[in-house]
Amino acid sequence: GVGIGEGSNNTVGGTTPGSGNLLSGNNEGVTIVGATATGNVVMGNFIGTDVTGTGAIPNDVGVLLLAPNNRVGDLLPEARNVISGNQFNGVDLNGENATGNVLQGNLIGTDATGTTALGNGESGVFIGNTATDNSIGGTESGAGNVLSGNTFGILIGDLSISGTKIQGNLIGTNAAGDEAIPNSQTGILLWGTDNVIGGVETGARNIISANGFAGIDLGPGSNGTVIQGNYIGTNAAGTAAMGNDLGIFVNFSPDNAIGGTEPGAGNVISGNVSLNININGVDASGNTFQGNYLGTDATGTAALENGRAMLIADAPDNTIGGTQSGARNVISGNLPGISVEGPTATGNVIQGNYVGVDVTGSDPLGNRGATIRFTTGASNNTVGGTEAGAGNIIANSSWVGIGVFPDAGTGNRILGNAIYDNGALGIELNRDGVTLNDEGDVDTGPN
C-alpha cells in the first residue's frame, strides 16, 4: 500500500479528521525498509480492514518494519491505527535494521471499537531475525496497545532478540480490560534474551488474560526475561478472574525473574484455569519467583477461581520467595498448591512465603488439597530454612500441609516453618496417615 525505502521523517496518516488512510488488500499495508529509513510515523490508519473498521480486507502483513527508529501509533486516541484482519502478522519487525521502533496506542486484532475480535491470522506483533531494542506499548497514558483476537498476541521468534520492552498493553481483552477477546494460542510467546514484560514504573503493567493457552510462554533456551508488575489471568482491575488456560509457562528456560523484591515488582498471577505457573524441564533452572500474588486478587485478601498454583516439573535450582524484604509470595486460594515433581527437580528452595493465608499473614485463605507436595523422585529440595525469615506459613489447606508422597525421593528438607490448621496432617510422609513411632528398626520410605 505504502512503501518507504531509505526515506526519513515521513508521515503516513495523521490525527486530524479524514487524514487516516485505508491500507488494505495489499501484500503489505505499509513497508518501511533501510538503515536510513528513520523517524517515520504511521498513525490514524485502518490497515487490513474495511472503511468502517469492522470487517476485514486483508493485507498479507499489516505493517512491515525493516528499518530503525520509527513509530507506529502514538499516545493520542486520534493517532491509533487499527491493524487487524491481515492474513499473517499485524506488525512484523524483522532483521538487524529493525531496532528502536515504537508501537503505541494501536488496536491490533480487534475492530475499531476495541470490543470485537478482528484477528490477524498469525501474530498481532512478530519480532524476528535480530530485531532488537524495540518497544511495544509504554508507561505513559495512552501508550498501551490492545493485542487481542489473534493467534498469538506477541511472538518474539528467536534467541537473537534482546532488549524488547512490552509495557502497558492489554493482551487478550477488550480495550477496557473487562471482557475477554482471546488470542487463540498465547498472549506472549517469547524466544529471546534479556527482554522485559511489564516493570515497576507506573503504567508499565500489562493485562495478559483470557488467552487460549498461556498468558506468557518462555520458550526453550530463552533466558533473562524480567516479568514484573503484570496482571496475568485477571481483569484490568485485578478483582475478577479472566483466566488464561495457563498463566506463565517457563519451558526449558533458565535465569528468568518473575516478580522481584522492589515495590511494584510483583505480579498478580491468578484466575488461570488449569495452572497459574509451570516451571518445566531440566534446563529451567535459576529462575526466581518473588513478591507475587498467586491465586488471589490484587489486594491479596480474596481468592479468585484458580487451578493449581504452581508446578515445578523436572526443573532444578529455582527460588520461590526468599529471606530478603519483599521476596515473600502470597500463594493462596488455589487448587491445589505447589507440586514439585520428577527426578531432576532438585535444589529448589521455597522460603518466606505466605501459603494458605492472605497478605496480612493472619486471615485464612487456604489452598485445596496438599499445600506443598513432592512426588515422582523429587529430591534434595528445601521448604523453609534456619535463617531469619526463611520459614513459610503453611496453613488452612483442605488436606495436608506438606506431602512427601511414596514415590518421592529423599533429602527434602522441611525446616523452620509454621504449619497449622490444615485439614489433615501438617507433614504427611508416605501418604498413609499417622505413622506410629517404632524405635529400633531401620526405616525406609520417602525422605
C-alpha positions as CSV (number, residue, x, y, z in Angstrom):
1,G,0.0,0.0,0.0
2,V,2.7,2.5,1.1
3,G,6.4,1.8,0.7
4,I,9.1,3.9,2.2
5,G,12.6,2.9,1.1
6,E,15.5,4.7,2.8
7,G,13.3,7.8,3.4
8,S,13.2,9.6,6.8
9,N,10.7,11.7,8.8
10,N,7.6,10.9,6.7
11,T,4.1,10.6,8.0
12,V,1.5,8.0,6.8
13,G,-1.9,9.2,8.0
14,G,-2.5,11.8,10.7
15,T,-4.6,12.8,13.7
16,T,-7.0,15.3,12.1
17,P,-10.4,14.0,10.8
18,G,-10.1,12.4,7.4
19,S,-6.3,12.2,7.4
20,G,-6.1,8.5,8.0
21,N,-5.6,6.1,5.1
22,L,-7.4,2.9,4.3
23,L,-4.5,0.4,3.5
24,S,-6.0,-2.9,2.8
25,G,-5.9,-5.8,0.2
26,N,-2.2,-5.5,-0.5
27,N,0.8,-7.7,0.0
28,E,1.8,-5.3,2.8
29,G,-0.2,-2.4,4.1
30,V,2.9,-0.3,4.9
31,T,6.6,-1.2,4.4
32,I,9.5,0.8,5.8
33,V,12.9,-0.5,4.7
34,G,16.5,0.5,5.0
35,A,19.1,1.6,7.6
36,T,18.4,5.3,6.8
37,A,14.6,5.0,6.9
38,T,14.2,6.6,10.4
39,G,11.8,8.9,12.1
40,N,8.8,7.8,10.0
41,V,5.3,7.8,11.7
42,V,2.3,5.7,10.8
43,M,-0.8,6.9,12.6
44,G,-4.6,7.1,12.4
45,N,-4.9,4.5,9.6
46,F,-7.1,1.4,9.0
47,I,-4.7,-1.3,7.9
48,G,-6.3,-4.6,6.9
49,T,-9.9,-3.6,7.5
50,D,-12.8,-2.1,5.5
51,V,-13.6,1.5,5.7
52,T,-15.8,1.1,8.8
53,G,-13.0,-0.7,10.7
54,T,-15.4,-3.6,11.5
55,G,-14.7,-6.0,8.6
56,A,-11.5,-7.5,7.1
57,I,-9.9,-6.7,3.7
58,P,-6.6,-8.4,4.4
59,N,-3.2,-7.5,3.5
60,D,-0.7,-10.4,3.9
61,V,1.1,-8.3,6.5
62,G,-0.2,-5.1,8.0
63,V,3.0,-3.1,8.7
64,L,6.4,-4.4,7.8
65,L,9.3,-2.7,9.6
66,L,12.8,-3.4,8.2
67,A,14.2,-0.1,9.5
68,P,15.2,1.6,12.7
69,N,13.6,4.2,15.0
70,N,10.2,4.5,13.5
71,R,6.8,4.9,15.2
72,V,3.5,3.1,14.7
73,G,0.7,4.9,16.6
74,D,1.1,7.4,19.4
75,L,-0.4,8.5,22.7
76,L,-3.4,10.4,21.4
77,P,-6.5,8.3,20.6
78,E,-6.6,10.0,17.2
79,A,-3.2,8.6,16.4
80,R,-4.3,5.0,16.9
81,N,-4.0,2.6,14.0
82,V,-6.4,-0.3,13.6
83,I,-4.2,-3.1,12.4
84,S,-6.5,-6.0,12.1
85,G,-7.8,-8.7,9.7
86,N,-4.5,-9.3,8.0
87,Q,-3.7,-12.8,6.7
88,F,-0.4,-13.2,8.7
89,N,1.1,-10.7,11.1
90,G,-0.4,-7.3,12.1
91,V,3.1,-5.8,12.6
92,D,6.3,-7.5,11.6
93,L,9.6,-6.2,12.8
94,N,12.3,-8.1,11.1
95,G,16.1,-8.0,10.6
96,E,19.1,-6.3,12.0
97,N,17.9,-2.8,10.9
98,A,14.6,-3.1,12.8
99,T,15.8,-1.6,16.1
100,G,14.5,1.2,18.3
101,N,11.0,1.1,16.8
102,V,8.0,2.1,19.0
103,L,4.4,0.7,18.7
104,Q,1.9,2.6,20.8
105,G,-1.8,3.1,21.2
106,N,-2.9,0.7,18.4
107,L,-5.8,-1.8,18.1
108,I,-4.1,-4.9,16.8
109,G,-6.6,-7.8,16.2
110,T,-9.8,-6.0,17.1
111,D,-12.3,-3.9,15.3
112,A,-12.2,-0.1,15.5
113,T,-14.3,-0.1,18.7
114,G,-11.9,-2.3,20.6
115,T,-14.8,-4.6,21.6
116,T,-14.9,-7.3,18.9
117,A,-12.3,-9.6,17.5
118,L,-11.0,-9.0,14.0
119,G,-7.8,-11.0,14.3
120,N,-4.7,-11.2,12.3
121,G,-4.1,-14.8,11.2
122,E,-0.8,-15.3,13.0
123,S,0.6,-12.7,15.4
124,G,-0.5,-9.3,16.4
125,V,3.2,-8.4,16.6
126,F,6.0,-10.6,15.3
127,I,9.7,-9.8,16.1
128,G,12.4,-11.9,14.4
129,N,15.9,-12.2,13.0
130,T,18.0,-9.9,15.3
131,A,15.4,-7.1,15.6
132,T,16.5,-5.7,18.9
133,D,15.6,-3.0,21.4
134,N,12.0,-2.3,20.2
135,S,9.1,-1.1,22.4
136,I,5.6,-2.4,22.3
137,G,3.5,0.0,24.4
138,G,5.0,2.1,27.1
139,T,4.4,3.6,30.5
140,E,2.7,6.9,29.5
141,S,-1.1,7.3,29.4
142,G,-2.4,6.0,26.1
143,A,0.8,4.2,25.2
144,G,-0.6,0.7,25.6
145,N,-1.8,-1.4,22.6
146,V,-4.7,-3.8,22.5
147,L,-3.3,-7.1,21.2
148,S,-6.3,-9.4,21.1
149,G,-8.2,-11.7,18.8
150,N,-5.0,-13.0,17.0
151,T,-3.4,-16.5,17.1
152,F,-0.5,-15.0,19.2
153,G,-0.7,-11.6,20.7
154,I,3.1,-11.1,20.5
155,L,5.6,-13.6,19.1
156,I,9.3,-13.0,19.7
157,G,10.7,-15.5,17.3
158,D,14.3,-16.4,18.1
159,L,17.1,-16.3,20.6
160,S,18.8,-13.4,18.7
161,I,16.1,-11.0,20.0
162,S,17.0,-8.8,23.0
163,G,16.0,-5.5,24.6
164,T,12.3,-5.7,23.8
165,K,10.1,-3.8,26.2
166,I,6.4,-4.9,26.4
167,Q,4.6,-2.5,28.7
168,G,1.1,-1.1,29.4
169,N,-0.7,-3.4,26.9
170,L,-4.0,-5.3,27.0
171,I,-3.3,-8.7,25.6
172,G,-6.4,-11.0,25.3
173,T,-9.0,-8.5,26.4
174,N,-11.1,-5.7,25.1
175,A,-9.9,-2.1,25.2
176,A,-11.4,-1.6,28.6
177,G,-9.8,-4.7,30.1
178,D,-13.1,-6.0,31.4
179,E,-14.1,-8.6,28.8
180,A,-12.3,-11.3,27.0
181,I,-11.1,-11.2,23.4
182,P,-8.7,-14.2,23.5
183,N,-5.7,-14.7,21.4
184,S,-6.4,-18.3,20.4
185,Q,-2.9,-19.6,21.4
186,T,-0.7,-17.5,23.7
187,G,-0.6,-13.9,24.8
188,I,3.2,-13.5,24.6
189,L,5.3,-16.4,23.1
190,L,9.0,-15.5,23.6
191,W,12.3,-16.9,22.5
192,G,14.9,-14.3,23.3
193,T,17.4,-12.9,25.8
194,D,17.1,-10.1,28.3
195,N,13.6,-8.9,27.4
196,V,11.2,-7.1,29.7
197,I,7.5,-7.7,30.2
198,G,6.0,-5.0,32.5
199,G,8.0,-3.2,35.1
200,V,7.9,-1.4,38.4
201,E,7.1,2.0,36.9
202,T,3.6,3.5,37.0
203,G,1.9,2.5,33.8
204,A,4.2,-0.5,32.9
205,R,1.6,-3.1,33.9
206,N,0.3,-5.4,31.1
207,I,-3.0,-7.2,31.4
208,I,-2.4,-10.6,29.9
209,S,-5.6,-12.6,30.3
210,A,-8.2,-14.9,28.6
211,N,-5.8,-16.4,26.1
212,G,-6.4,-19.9,24.8
213,F,-3.1,-21.5,26.1
214,A,-0.6,-19.4,28.1
215,G,-0.6,-15.8,29.1
216,I,3.2,-15.9,28.8
217,D,5.2,-18.8,27.3
218,L,9.0,-18.6,27.6
219,G,10.3,-21.0,25.0
220,P,13.3,-23.4,25.3
221,G,16.6,-21.6,25.6
222,S,15.1,-18.2,26.2
223,N,16.7,-16.6,29.2
224,G,17.0,-13.4,31.2
225,T,13.4,-12.3,30.8
226,V,12.1,-9.9,33.5
227,I,8.3,-10.2,34.2
228,Q,7.2,-7.6,36.7
229,G,4.0,-5.8,37.8
230,N,1.6,-7.5,35.5
231,Y,-1.9,-8.9,36.0
232,I,-2.0,-12.4,34.4
233,G,-5.4,-14.0,34.4
234,T,-7.5,-11.2,35.8
235,N,-9.4,-8.2,34.6
236,A,-7.7,-4.8,34.4
237,A,-8.8,-4.0,38.0
238,G,-7.4,-7.2,39.4
239,T,-10.7,-8.0,41.0
240,A,-12.1,-10.9,38.9
241,A,-10.8,-14.0,37.1
242,M,-10.4,-13.8,33.3
243,G,-8.1,-16.8,33.0
244,N,-5.7,-18.0,30.5
245,D,-5.6,-21.7,30.5
246,L,-2.0,-21.4,31.9
247,G,-0.7,-18.2,33.4
248,I,3.1,-18.4,32.9
249,F,4.9,-21.4,31.2
250,V,8.7,-21.4,31.9
251,N,9.6,-24.1,29.4
252,F,13.2,-25.2,29.5
253,S,14.0,-21.5,30.0
254,P,16.6,-20.6,32.7
255,D,17.6,-17.5,34.7
256,N,14.3,-15.5,34.4
257,A,13.0,-13.1,37.1
258,I,9.2,-13.3,37.8
259,G,8.4,-10.5,40.2
260,G,11.1,-9.1,42.4
261,T,11.8,-7.5,45.8
262,E,11.2,-3.9,44.7
263,P,7.9,-2.2,45.4
264,G,5.6,-2.9,42.5
265,A,7.7,-5.7,41.0
266,G,5.3,-8.5,42.0
267,N,2.8,-9.8,39.5
268,V,-0.8,-11.0,40.2
269,I,-1.0,-14.4,38.6
270,S,-4.4,-15.6,39.4
271,G,-7.7,-16.9,37.9
272,N,-6.0,-19.2,35.4
273,V,-8.0,-22.3,34.5
274,S,-5.6,-25.2,34.8
275,L,-2.4,-23.8,36.3
276,N,-1.1,-20.4,37.3
277,I,2.6,-21.1,36.7
278,N,4.6,-24.1,35.3
279,I,8.4,-24.3,35.6
280,N,9.2,-27.2,33.3
281,G,12.2,-29.1,32.3
282,V,15.8,-29.8,33.3
283,D,17.0,-26.6,31.7
284,A,14.5,-24.4,33.6
285,S,17.0,-23.6,36.4
286,G,18.0,-20.5,38.2
287,N,14.6,-18.8,37.9
288,T,13.4,-16.6,40.8
289,F,9.7,-16.1,41.8
290,Q,9.4,-13.3,44.3
291,G,6.8,-10.8,45.6
292,N,3.9,-12.2,43.6
293,Y,0.3,-12.9,44.4
294,L,-0.5,-16.4,43.2
295,G,-4.2,-17.2,43.4
296,T,-5.6,-14.0,45.0
297,D,-7.0,-10.8,43.7
298,A,-4.8,-7.6,43.5
299,T,-5.4,-6.8,47.2
300,G,-4.1,-10.2,48.3
301,T,-7.1,-10.7,50.6
302,A,-9.6,-12.7,48.4
303,A,-9.2,-15.8,46.3
304,L,-10.1,-15.9,42.7
305,E,-11.3,-19.1,40.9
306,N,-8.0,-20.8,40.2
307,G,-6.5,-24.1,39.0
308,R,-3.2,-25.4,40.5
309,A,-0.9,-22.7,42.0
310,M,2.5,-23.9,40.7
311,L,4.1,-27.0,39.1
312,I,7.9,-27.4,39.2
313,A,8.3,-30.4,36.8
314,D,11.9,-31.8,36.5
315,A,13.3,-28.2,37.0
316,P,16.2,-27.7,39.3
317,D,17.6,-24.9,41.4
318,N,14.8,-22.4,41.3
319,T,13.9,-20.0,44.1
320,I,10.3,-19.4,45.3
321,G,10.4,-16.5,47.7
322,G,13.4,-15.8,49.9
323,T,14.6,-14.2,53.1
324,Q,15.0,-10.6,51.7
325,S,12.5,-7.9,52.3
326,G,9.9,-8.0,49.6
327,A,10.7,-11.6,48.4
328,R,7.6,-13.2,50.0
329,N,4.9,-14.5,47.7
330,V,1.3,-15.0,48.7
331,I,0.3,-18.4,47.4
332,S,-3.3,-18.9,48.5
333,G,-6.8,-19.8,47.2
334,N,-5.5,-22.4,44.6
335,L,-6.5,-26.0,43.7
336,P,-4.0,-27.4,44.9
337,G,-0.8,-25.5,45.9
338,I,2.8,-26.2,44.9
339,S,3.8,-29.5,43.3
340,V,7.4,-30.5,42.9
341,E,7.7,-33.5,40.6
342,G,10.4,-35.5,38.8
343,P,13.9,-36.9,39.4
344,T,15.6,-33.8,38.2
345,A,13.5,-31.5,40.3
346,T,16.3,-30.9,42.9
347,G,17.8,-27.9,44.7
348,N,14.6,-25.9,44.6
349,V,14.1,-23.5,47.6
350,I,10.7,-22.4,48.9
351,Q,11.2,-19.8,51.6
352,G,9.5,-17.0,53.4
353,N,6.1,-17.3,51.7
354,Y,2.5,-17.0,53.0
355,V,0.9,-20.2,51.7
356,G,-2.8,-20.5,52.7
357,V,-3.2,-17.1,54.3
358,D,-3.9,-13.7,53.0
359,V,-1.4,-10.8,52.6
360,T,-1.7,-10.0,56.3
361,G,-0.4,-13.4,57.3
362,S,-3.3,-13.9,59.6
363,D,-6.6,-14.4,57.8
364,P,-7.3,-17.9,56.3
365,L,-7.2,-18.2,52.5
366,G,-6.5,-21.9,52.1
367,N,-5.4,-24.0,49.1
368,R,-7.4,-27.1,48.3
369,G,-5.6,-30.5,48.5
370,A,-1.9,-30.6,49.5
371,T,-0.4,-27.1,50.0
372,I,3.1,-28.4,49.0
373,R,3.8,-31.8,47.7
374,F,6.8,-33.8,46.5
375,T,6.3,-36.7,44.0
376,T,8.0,-38.9,41.4
377,G,11.5,-38.7,42.6
378,A,11.8,-35.1,43.6
379,S,14.8,-34.9,45.9
380,N,17.0,-32.5,47.9
381,N,14.7,-29.6,47.8
382,T,14.1,-27.2,50.8
383,V,10.9,-25.8,52.3
384,G,11.8,-23.1,54.8
385,G,15.3,-22.9,56.4
386,T,17.2,-21.8,59.5
387,E,17.9,-18.2,58.5
388,A,15.7,-15.4,59.8
389,G,12.7,-15.1,57.5
390,A,13.2,-18.4,55.8
391,G,10.2,-20.1,57.3
392,N,7.0,-20.3,55.4
393,I,3.5,-20.1,56.8
394,I,1.7,-23.2,55.5
395,A,-1.9,-23.2,56.7
396,N,-5.6,-23.8,56.1
397,S,-5.3,-26.4,53.4
398,S,-8.3,-28.7,52.9
399,W,-5.9,-31.7,53.2
400,V,-2.3,-31.8,54.3
401,G,0.2,-29.0,54.8
402,I,3.2,-30.7,53.2
403,G,3.0,-34.2,51.5
404,V,6.1,-36.3,50.7
405,F,4.4,-39.0,48.6
406,P,5.5,-42.6,48.4
407,D,7.2,-42.1,45.1
408,A,9.1,-39.0,46.2
409,G,12.9,-39.0,46.6
410,T,15.0,-38.3,49.6
411,G,16.6,-35.4,51.3
412,N,13.7,-32.9,51.0
413,R,14.4,-30.6,53.9
414,I,11.4,-29.1,55.9
415,L,12.8,-26.6,58.3
416,G,11.5,-23.7,60.5
417,N,8.0,-23.3,59.0
418,A,4.7,-22.5,60.8
419,I,2.4,-25.4,59.7
420,Y,-1.0,-25.2,61.2
421,D,-4.8,-25.5,60.8
422,N,-4.6,-27.9,57.8
423,G,-7.4,-30.4,57.2
424,A,-5.1,-33.4,57.9
425,L,-1.5,-33.9,58.9
426,G,0.9,-30.9,58.9
427,I,3.5,-33.1,57.3
428,E,2.4,-36.3,55.6
429,L,5.1,-38.9,54.8
430,N,4.2,-41.8,52.6
431,R,0.5,-40.8,52.2
432,D,-0.7,-43.3,54.8
433,G,-1.8,-41.1,57.6
434,V,-0.3,-41.1,61.1
435,T,2.7,-43.4,61.4
436,L,3.3,-44.7,65.0
437,N,6.8,-44.5,66.5
438,D,8.7,-47.8,66.1
439,E,12.1,-47.3,67.6
440,G,14.9,-49.7,66.9
441,D,14.4,-50.8,63.3
442,V,15.7,-49.5,60.0
443,D,13.1,-47.3,58.4
444,T,12.6,-46.9,54.7
445,G,10.3,-44.8,52.6
446,P,10.2,-41.3,51.2
447,N,12.5,-38.7,52.8
